[in-house]
Amino acid sequence: MRRASHLVLAVLFVLPGFLGCSYTHLYGEIMQGVDLGVRHRIHVVRQPKDQRQIGSMIADRLERAGFEATAGIGTSSAPDVVDVIVSYEDHWQWDMSNYLIALRIDFRNPKTQELLASGQSYRTSLDRKPPEFMVDEIITTMFAGRDEP
């Protein structure tokens, strides 16, 4: 009987830890009153230390959505006329291998820096996905319920 109670206690303490390893949070929104459909030229500001080409993945996904998208380090690498500046933050974690735990993408007005749209994907180790998948799910969620241009 004592052995069974130890087993039950062990399961009660260990199981939540395993369940806690599997968590996904995804959101994306375009701010009220903003029409990204009229803003066709987008520049993704690539982080200087981005060795994984996340900025290029974002630009590629936006091109597939019908935008004219470029990517480069800093705003000085942007074309002369840009309707939207996109920035991102990628957070990586180690769990048997390095993986992307969180990615946030922000769309801003290039002149005023006003936030136009934002999205984030957060995936723990057991729900990990490749960076391309996370970029796609964020952009898709941001435009959910609206026609992509």
Backbone as CSV, one residue per row, in Angstrom:
resi,resn,N_x,N_y,N_z,CA_x,CA_y,CA_z,C_x,C_y,C_z
1,MET,0.823,-1.198,0.000,0.000,0.000,0.000,0.862,1.256,0.000
2,ARG,1.923,1.193,0.800,2.818,2.344,0.882,3.494,2.612,-0.456
3,ARG,3.859,1.531,-1.137,4.503,1.662,-2.436,3.560,2.312,-3.453
4,ALA,2.302,1.938,-3.416,1.307,2.524,-4.333,1.133,4.009,-4.069
5,SER,1.144,4.424,-2.817,0.988,5.849,-2.509,2.198,6.644,-2.974
6,HIS,3.385,6.026,-2.890,4.582,6.704,-3.406,4.501,6.871,-4.924
7,LEU,3.971,5.855,-5.578,3.825,5.917,-7.025,2.826,7.014,-7.418
8,VAL,1.715,7.087,-6.707,0.716,8.119,-6.984,1.314,9.501,-6.760
9,LEU,2.051,9.684,-5.675,2.684,10.978,-5.410,3.699,11.330,-6.490
10,ALA,4.468,10.341,-6.913,5.457,10.589,-7.965,4.778,11.038,-9.249
11,VAL,3.697,10.384,-9.624,2.964,10.752,-10.839,2.385,12.156,-10.703
12,LEU,1.837,12.475,-9.532,1.252,13.799,-9.320,2.284,14.913,-9.405
13,PHE,3.512,14.641,-9.012,4.549,15.671,-9.071,5.252,15.728,-10.423
14,VAL,5.399,14.602,-11.076,6.146,14.551,-12.332,5.263,14.888,-13.531
15,LEU,4.026,14.412,-13.565,3.151,14.612,-14.713,2.934,16.082,-15.060
16,PRO,2.653,16.963,-14.098,2.488,18.381,-14.477,3.737,18.962,-15.133
17,GLY,4.900,18.492,-14.744,6.125,18.973,-15.379,6.173,18.614,-16.847
18,PHE,5.757,17.391,-17.171,5.732,16.988,-18.568,4.645,17.723,-19.334
19,LEU,3.505,17.898,-18.726,2.431,18.623,-19.395,2.801,20.086,-19.601
20,GLY,3.554,20.641,-18.665,3.978,22.029,-18.774,4.964,22.260,-19.899
21,CYS,5.605,21.206,-20.375,6.576,21.337,-21.460,5.897,21.528,-22.806
22,SER,4.608,21.275,-22.876,3.881,21.386,-24.117,2.919,22.565,-24.024
23,TYR,3.309,23.680,-24.615,2.484,24.885,-24.544,2.705,25.711,-25.799
24,THR,1.623,26.178,-26.367,1.688,27.043,-27.541,0.800,28.255,-27.316
25,HIS,1.324,29.414,-27.666,0.528,30.640,-27.625,0.754,31.360,-28.947
26,LEU,-0.323,31.712,-29.608,-0.237,32.369,-30.912,-1.245,33.506,-30.957
27,TYR,-0.792,34.672,-31.380,-1.731,35.773,-31.617,-1.217,36.624,-32.764
28,GLY,-2.122,37.323,-33.359,-1.775,38.258,-34.414,-2.926,39.210,-34.629
29,GLU,-2.624,40.470,-34.769,-3.689,41.443,-34.987,-3.186,42.622,-35.800
30,ILE,-4.101,43.166,-36.557,-3.870,44.419,-37.261,-4.641,45.463,-36.465
31,MET,-3.998,46.552,-36.138,-4.627,47.562,-35.298,-5.884,48.119,-35.967
32,GLN,-6.835,48.492,-35.153,-8.112,48.989,-35.641,-7.901,50.215,-36.534
33,GLY,-8.557,50.201,-37.670,-8.477,51.317,-38.598,-7.309,51.242,-39.569
34,VAL,-6.451,50.232,-39.433,-5.289,50.097,-40.322,-5.655,49.154,-41.467
35,ASP,-5.349,49.576,-42.687,-5.560,48.756,-43.869,-4.209,48.469,-44.493
36,LEU,-3.679,47.293,-44.202,-2.378,46.940,-44.776,-2.467,46.648,-46.263
37,GLY,-3.668,46.442,-46.759,-3.843,46.170,-48.186,-3.407,47.320,-49.070
38,VAL,-3.411,48.536,-48.545,-2.982,49.689,-49.340,-1.498,49.980,-49.138
39,ARG,-0.859,49.231,-48.287,0.571,49.419,-47.995,1.322,48.236,-48.600
40,HIS,1.796,48.416,-49.808,2.357,47.281,-50.538,3.865,47.122,-50.424
41,ARG,4.587,48.182,-50.133,6.055,48.095,-50.095,6.517,47.980,-48.641
42,ILE,7.091,46.819,-48.334,7.479,46.511,-46.955,8.967,46.211,-46.899
43,HIS,9.595,46.722,-45.851,11.004,46.418,-45.622,11.161,45.758,-44.252
44,VAL,11.772,44.592,-44.237,12.041,43.871,-42.993,13.442,44.246,-42.533
45,VAL,13.526,44.801,-41.332,14.822,45.191,-40.764,15.437,43.960,-40.117
46,ARG,16.445,43.433,-40.781,17.113,42.225,-40.290,18.032,42.564,-39.132
47,GLN,18.024,41.743,-38.115,18.922,41.934,-36.976,20.350,41.596,-37.399
48,PRO,21.311,42.398,-36.989,22.700,42.154,-37.390,23.232,40.777,-36.998
49,LYS,22.749,40.236,-35.888,23.245,38.931,-35.421,22.389,37.768,-35.913
50,ASP,21.474,38.023,-36.831,20.568,36.981,-37.319,21.302,36.066,-38.296
51,GLN,21.832,34.970,-37.777,22.534,33.993,-38.617,21.575,32.977,-39.239
52,ARG,20.321,32.996,-38.800,19.352,31.993,-39.252,18.431,32.515,-40.350
53,GLN,18.625,33.762,-40.768,17.880,34.366,-41.876,16.378,34.498,-41.605
54,ILE,16.011,34.788,-40.360,14.609,34.985,-40.009,14.028,36.169,-40.803
55,GLY,14.786,37.252,-40.919,14.321,38.414,-41.674,13.988,38.062,-43.116
56,SER,14.817,37.256,-43.743,14.551,36.823,-45.124,13.324,35.930,-45.203
57,MET,13.123,35.079,-44.190,11.928,34.225,-44.156,10.660,35.074,-44.084
58,ILE,10.710,36.128,-43.268,9.550,37.015,-43.140,9.287,37.713,-44.473
59,ALA,10.338,38.243,-45.105,10.184,38.924,-46.397,9.639,37.965,-47.453
60,ASP,10.136,36.735,-47.489,9.641,35.743,-48.452,8.160,35.456,-48.241
61,ARG,7.753,35.315,-46.974,6.339,35.031,-46.674,5.455,36.208,-47.077
62,LEU,5.933,37.428,-46.852,5.158,38.614,-47.240,5.047,38.721,-48.758
63,GLU,6.092,38.338,-49.473,6.014,38.329,-50.937,4.973,37.327,-51.412
64,ARG,4.914,36.162,-50.771,3.894,35.172,-51.138,2.486,35.692,-50.837
65,ALA,2.380,36.644,-49.913,1.085,37.243,-49.586,0.743,38.389,-50.538
66,GLY,1.647,38.715,-51.454,1.350,39.735,-52.448,2.009,41.085,-52.222
67,PHE,2.835,41.203,-51.196,3.531,42.458,-50.936,4.843,42.505,-51.703
68,GLU,5.362,43.713,-51.906,6.737,43.891,-52.371,7.573,43.964,-51.101
69,ALA,8.378,42.955,-50.826,9.099,42.900,-49.561,10.596,42.771,-49.781
70,THR,11.344,43.542,-49.027,12.796,43.456,-49.028,13.258,43.223,-47.594
71,ALA,14.486,42.795,-47.450,15.063,42.597,-46.118,16.503,43.072,-46.149
72,GLY,16.919,43.729,-45.095,18.291,44.199,-44.984,18.547,44.716,-43.586
73,ILE,19.809,44.894,-43.272,20.181,45.375,-41.937,19.935,46.876,-41.870
74,GLY,19.105,47.279,-40.922,18.813,48.695,-40.714,17.858,49.263,-41.736
75,THR,17.325,50.425,-41.412,16.393,51.078,-42.329,17.103,51.726,-43.500
76,SER,18.412,51.966,-43.372,19.152,52.569,-44.490,19.252,51.616,-45.678
77,SER,19.037,50.325,-45.442,19.078,49.357,-46.540,17.731,49.257,-47.253
78,ALA,16.740,49.996,-46.773,15.400,49.952,-47.369,15.377,50.705,-48.694
79,PRO,14.476,50.304,-49.583,14.293,51.080,-50.817,13.847,52.498,-50.480
80,ASP,13.909,53.393,-51.464,13.564,54.800,-51.234,12.136,54.990,-50.729
81,VAL,11.201,54.229,-51.271,9.804,54.363,-50.875,9.368,53.068,-50.185
82,VAL,9.000,53.197,-48.910,8.559,52.049,-48.127,7.292,52.442,-47.380
83,ASP,6.298,51.566,-47.412,5.033,51.823,-46.714,5.031,51.298,-45.280
84,VAL,5.799,50.231,-45.037,5.816,49.580,-43.733,7.232,49.105,-43.426
85,ILE,7.615,49.292,-42.173,8.871,48.717,-41.666,8.489,47.562,-40.740
86,VAL,9.114,46.417,-40.943,8.845,45.245,-40.108,10.080,44.952,-39.267
87,SER,9.851,44.775,-37.975,10.923,44.340,-37.078,10.496,43.030,-36.434
88,TYR,11.444,42.328,-35.872,11.126,41.047,-35.239,12.095,40.778,-34.104
89,GLU,11.660,39.952,-33.185,12.503,39.466,-32.096,12.379,37.957,-32.081
90,ASP,13.508,37.282,-32.174,13.502,35.829,-32.090,14.245,35.402,-30.823
91,HIS,13.650,34.470,-30.102,14.236,33.965,-28.861,14.434,32.461,-29.009
92,TRP,15.668,32.035,-28.740,16.048,30.641,-28.914,16.334,30.022,-27.558
93,GLN,16.103,28.718,-27.471,16.336,27.998,-26.219,16.946,26.641,-26.528
94,TRP,17.630,26.109,-25.536,18.266,24.811,-25.673,17.452,23.759,-24.921
95,ASP,17.102,22.679,-25.603,16.506,21.500,-24.989,16.827,20.335,-25.920
96,MET,17.938,19.709,-25.699,18.479,18.643,-26.541,18.981,19.183,-27.882
97,SER,18.482,20.324,-28.297,18.982,21.048,-29.459,18.455,22.480,-29.336
98,ASN,19.047,23.373,-30.101,18.615,24.772,-30.082,17.331,24.891,-30.903
99,TYR,16.321,25.574,-30.362,15.066,25.734,-31.094,14.490,27.122,-30.831
100,LEU,13.658,27.568,-31.751,12.999,28.866,-31.646,11.806,28.730,-30.710
101,ILE,11.895,29.342,-29.532,10.808,29.256,-28.556,9.783,30.373,-28.768
102,ALA,10.240,31.550,-29.202,9.313,32.666,-29.374,9.766,33.554,-30.531
103,LEU,8.782,34.025,-31.284,9.035,34.952,-32.380,7.939,36.001,-32.360
104,ARG,8.346,37.254,-32.360,7.404,38.372,-32.425,7.716,39.181,-33.674
105,ILE,6.661,39.562,-34.399,6.807,40.358,-35.618,5.932,41.602,-35.475
106,ASP,6.520,42.771,-35.698,5.793,44.045,-35.611,5.879,44.785,-36.936
107,PHE,4.748,45.337,-37.374,4.673,46.192,-38.549,4.513,47.622,-38.041
108,ARG,5.326,48.558,-38.545,5.258,49.951,-38.096,5.240,50.911,-39.284
109,ASN,4.647,52.071,-39.032,4.681,53.156,-39.994,6.119,53.667,-40.045
110,PRO,6.737,53.757,-41.226,8.145,54.162,-41.303,8.401,55.609,-40.889
111,LYS,7.389,56.445,-40.957,7.582,57.864,-40.607,7.309,58.139,-39.131
112,THR,6.247,57.527,-38.583,5.836,57.838,-37.210,6.203,56.744,-36.204
113,GLN,6.602,55.568,-36.685,6.880,54.394,-35.845,5.632,53.848,-35.149
114,GLU,4.453,54.334,-35.570,3.198,53.837,-35.010,3.044,52.346,-35.329
115,LEU,2.617,51.556,-34.323,2.393,50.130,-34.510,1.152,49.917,-35.370
116,LEU,1.322,49.197,-36.485,0.220,48.922,-37.404,-0.343,47.522,-37.213
117,ALA,0.552,46.579,-36.906,0.144,45.187,-36.724,1.216,44.484,-35.910
118,SER,0.804,43.423,-35.227,1.752,42.686,-34.402,1.299,41.240,-34.281
119,GLY,2.264,40.352,-34.161,1.944,38.943,-33.976,3.056,38.234,-33.243
120,GLN,2.704,37.155,-32.569,3.706,36.400,-31.820,3.330,34.925,-31.782
121,SER,4.353,34.101,-31.856,4.210,32.661,-31.654,5.174,32.262,-30.548
122,TYR,4.645,31.516,-29.589,5.454,30.999,-28.488,5.195,29.505,-28.415
123,ARG,6.247,28.712,-28.542,6.114,27.258,-28.555,7.198,26.648,-27.676
124,THR,6.765,25.892,-26.689,7.731,25.215,-25.832,8.300,23.999,-26.558
125,SER,9.219,23.349,-25.898,10.012,22.291,-26.516,9.185,21.200,-27.192
126,LEU,8.159,20.700,-26.533,7.379,19.606,-27.116,6.494,20.054,-28.274
127,ASP,6.261,21.350,-28.407,5.469,21.892,-29.512,6.334,22.634,-30.525
128,ARG,7.624,22.451,-30.462,8.515,23.213,-31.344,8.223,22.955,-32.811
129,LYS,8.409,24.004,-33.587,8.239,23.952,-35.038,9.411,24.684,-35.669
130,PRO,9.678,24.441,-36.944,10.754,25.162,-37.629,10.427,26.658,-37.719
131,PRO,11.447,27.508,-37.809,11.220,28.952,-37.912,10.291,29.337,-39.064
132,GLU,10.411,28.677,-40.218,9.552,28.984,-41.360,8.078,28.775,-41.007
133,PHE,7.792,27.729,-40.260,6.425,27.442,-39.839,5.910,28.554,-38.933
134,MET,6.749,28.982,-37.972,6.326,30.012,-37.029,6.103,31.351,-37.729
135,VAL,6.956,31.691,-38.685,6.755,32.917,-39.470,5.418,32.835,-40.206
136,ASP,5.167,31.709,-40.853,3.930,31.535,-41.612,2.702,31.616,-40.713
137,GLU,2.750,30.968,-39.542,1.561,30.981,-38.687,1.288,32.377,-38.124
138,ILE,2.324,33.146,-37.866,2.118,34.505,-37.374,1.473,35.370,-38.455
139,ILE,2.042,35.360,-39.652,1.510,36.188,-40.747,0.078,35.745,-41.078
140,THR,-0.165,34.455,-41.134,-1.509,33.943,-41.412,-2.495,34.398,-40.347
141,THR,-2.094,34.332,-39.081,-2.970,34.747,-37.980,-3.235,36.249,-38.028
142,MET,-2.217,37.033,-38.384,-2.398,38.474,-38.466,-3.463,38.845,-39.487
143,PHE,-3.511,38.104,-40.593,-4.452,38.419,-41.661,-5.720,37.582,-41.598
144,ALA,-5.908,36.811,-40.546,-7.097,35.955,-40.422,-8.354,36.808,-40.502
145,GLY,-9.279,36.371,-41.310,-10.535,37.095,-41.445,-10.458,38.278,-42.409
146,ARG,-9.272,38.532,-42.939,-9.110,39.600,-43.918,-8.487,39.002,-45.164
147,ASP,-8.759,39.598,-46.283,-8.131,39.147,-47.516,-6.712,39.657,-47.571
148,GLU,-5.778,38.740,-47.832,-4.404,39.196,-48.051,-4.385,39.875,-49.407
149,PRO,-3.568,40.903,-49.520,-3.514,41.594,-50.820,-2.963,40.701,-51.906
